[in-house]
Every structure is written in structure tokens, then in C-alpha cells.
């Protein structure tokens, strides 16, 4: 194929070229950029950039074979050591924000499941309000935003506490997703409490923080109980999170099993629990001491956290917890979490 033919194909079918499970990335220019994406962990752990090969003068390609139902995010870099040299693929139709003020490109195989997310302007059957919880001693910064969602029912319902609240509400559209699933009769009514994270201090706060647990029990739950119509009973509620939020969600239920009997952990950052020195092994001891939990774990095959999640699900099951484990062919991002969160909610709360 001549360079002009490569260009015409890129303008017609867009990039990357996808034929079944074979994917071809194409770049036009005098030099090949560095290619990073979910498939090489974005360079985490020293993973090298994908090396593009010269196909014709001014045309560079990289070939990748993927399994069925795959979703991948990627980006080009003029200088792999400088994130500010990110280059958007001009022939890709699916740019997506990465949550850090920049954009990635993305693609999915033709058999990838369609999104279950409702439109952003879809009307809500339930009600959502924005509140604030404050604790100058236990919270970094002293206060947090809290979104509370009451489903369209007067009957008592279980609560799902969602960490990374601002991301869950805005990027994850969790409130609209739950409301839509309730309206469709696909899940029983559930309430939501979406607690904002500590921005730049998110990682230490979600690294199994006892202070945050006090905020949950002394500030968040009392406010939710006053505002929402919640079910009573041991382990009646659930806690969920992604990445560090997934780690904190599991830790919260292990520490407070009388409140949270169900966990949804997506791409849990369990290296904080598994790589800890002996003095910090309390979380793993809790796995056997806590009352049996119902735990949903999912992780992307193209994540640096994959092997950690594999180990955690095995140890939790051995400890006597009910573990529902799913692996999806994608990476560490909200688009991937959207695709499987619908499955998690319908599995755990299906009508």
C-alpha cells in the first residue's frame, strides 16, 4: 500500500485499523512517536513503549492482537519521558478524558458490549441532594462533599456507600445509572451516599485509614439515616470503590461488617495490602476475622493490578467470603468500569 493509500484508509475507516482481533496502529510523520496504552501498562513498572515499524516513507505501524470484547485506551508521545508531549491520534474518533486534564484515544472490538449508561440529561425518578460532612480532626482539609440519592420508593432500602464521590457522580454517572436500572426493573431500589475524596491527599486517605472509618460511622451514616429511608439490620449496606477506592471499600467492610455486608471493588489497588511489611499485615488478618462478606471483585486484564486482584480473590474465597470475580479485557479507567458496573449491580441487586 502506498502512503496515499494508507492516508485514504485512515480517513475512511479511521484508526486504529481493526480486523477481528488484529489491531493496527498507524502514524503519519517523519518520525515514529512512542506508543503507550493499556496494553503496556502505560509504562508503569518500566514497561517499554510499543515500537512502531516503518511501513512506508512517512508511515509507521504497530500491530497488536487482542482477545474478543476488548476496550483499549492509548496515546502517542513525541518524548516518552515527557507527558506534556502527548499527541492525539488525528484519525481516531474516540478521544476520552483520562481524569488528569489530558485526553487519550480509544478503540473497542466490534463485539464489545454497548454502554449501559443513560444519557446525561435523562430524567431522574429518584432525588439527589448535595450535602457536606465536616470533621476538623479526622478529615484532611476538614470537610467533604456528600451526594445522597433517595430512590423512588417509600420502603426502606439498602445503602451503597461510594468512595471517590465526585468521580462516581460526574465521570461514573453512578446516580443516573442506578436510577435507570431501578426504573427498568433490573435492580431493586437502593440508596447512594457518594463521598468525595481528598483530592491530592486521596491516596493516603484511602490507604486503609482508620480516621476515615470514624468519619463514615460518626458523620456520613448518621446523615444518611436522617435523610434517606434506609433498611436496618446487620450488614444491610454495601460499600464500593475503584482503584485505591476499591482497596478502601474492602477494608471498610472488613472493619465494619455489621454495617457493610457487601463490597464492590473495581480494580482494587491491593498492592498496599499485599506488599506490606509484617507490622502492617492487619488487613490480611481481618480477612479471616471478619464475618463472611459478599464481595464483587473485577479487574482488567490489561492492568498492572491484575495479578494482585487474582491473589486477593483467591485468599478471600479461602477465608470463607462469597467472592464474585470478573476479569474484563480492558485497562484502568472509568470507561472500562462503566461496562462491568452494570453487571455488578444487576448481579448483586437484581430484582
Residue, then its C-alpha position, 0 to 999 in steps of 0.5 A: x500500500x502506498x502512503x496515499x493509500x494508507x492516508x485514504x484508509x485512515x480517513x475512511x475507516x479511521x484508526x486504529x485499523x481493526x480486523x477481528x482481533x488484529x489491531x493496527x496502529x498507524x502514524x503519519x510523520x517523519x518520525x515514529x512517536x512512542x506508543x503507550x496504552x493499556x496494553x503496556x501498562x502505560x509504562x508503569x513498572x518500566x514497561x517499554x513503549x510499543x515500537x512502531x515499524x516503518x511501513x512506508x516513507x512517512x508511515x509507521x505501524x504497530x500491530x497488536x492482537x487482542x482477545x474478543x470484547x476488548x476496550x483499549x485506551x492509548x496515546x502517542x508521545x513525541x518524548x516518552x519521558x515527557x507527558x506534556x508531549x502527548x499527541x492525539x491520534x488525528x484519525x481516531x474518533x474516540x478521544x476520552x478524558x483520562x481524569x488528569x486534564x489530558x485526553x487519550x484515544x480509544x478503540x473497542x472490538x466490534x463485539x464489545x458490549x454497548x454502554x449501559x449508561x443513560x444519557x446525561x440529561x435523562x430524567x431522574x425518578x429518584x432525588x439527589x441532594x448535595x450535602x457536606x460532612x465536616x470533621x476538623x480532626x479526622x478529615x484532611x482539609x476538614x470537610x467533604x462533599x456528600x451526594x445522597x440519592x433517595x430512590x423512588x420508593x417509600x420502603x426502606x432500602x439498602x445503602x451503597x456507600x461510594x468512595x471517590x464521590x465526585x468521580x462516581x457522580x460526574x465521570x461514573x454517572x453512578x446516580x443516573x445509572x442506578x436510577x435507570x436500572x431501578x426504573x427498568x426493573x433490573x435492580x431493586x431500589x437502593x440508596x447512594x451516599x457518594x463521598x468525595x475524596x481528598x483530592x491530592x491527599x486521596x491516596x493516603x486517605x484511602x490507604x486503609x485509614x482508620x480516621x476515615x472509618x470514624x468519619x463514615x460511622x460518626x458523620x456520613x451514616x448518621x446523615x444518611x439515616x436522617x435523610x434517606x429511608x434506609x433498611x436496618x439490620x446487620x450488614x444491610x449496606x454495601x460499600x464500593x470503590x475503584x482503584x485505591x477506592x476499591x482497596x478502601x471499600x474492602x477494608x471498610x467492610x472488613x472493619x465494619x461488617x455489621x454495617x457493610x455486608x457487601x463490597x464492590x471493588x473495581x480494580x482494587x489497588x491491593x498492592x498496599x495490602x499485599x506488599x506490606x511489611x509484617x507490622x502492617x499485615x492487619x488487613x490480611x488478618x481481618x480477612x479471616x476475622x471478619x464475618x463472611x462478606x459478599x464481595x464483587x471483585x473485577x479487574x482488567x486484564x490489561x492492568x498492572x493490578x491484575x495479578x494482585x486482584x487474582x491473589x486477593x480473590x483467591x485468599x478471600x474465597x479461602x477465608x470463607x467470603x462469597x467472592x464474585x470475580x470478573x476479569x474484563x479485557x480492558x485497562x484502568x479507567x472509568x470507561x472500562x468500569x462503566x461496562x462491568x458496573x452494570x453487571x455488578x449491580x444487576x448481579x448483586x441487586x437484581x430484582 
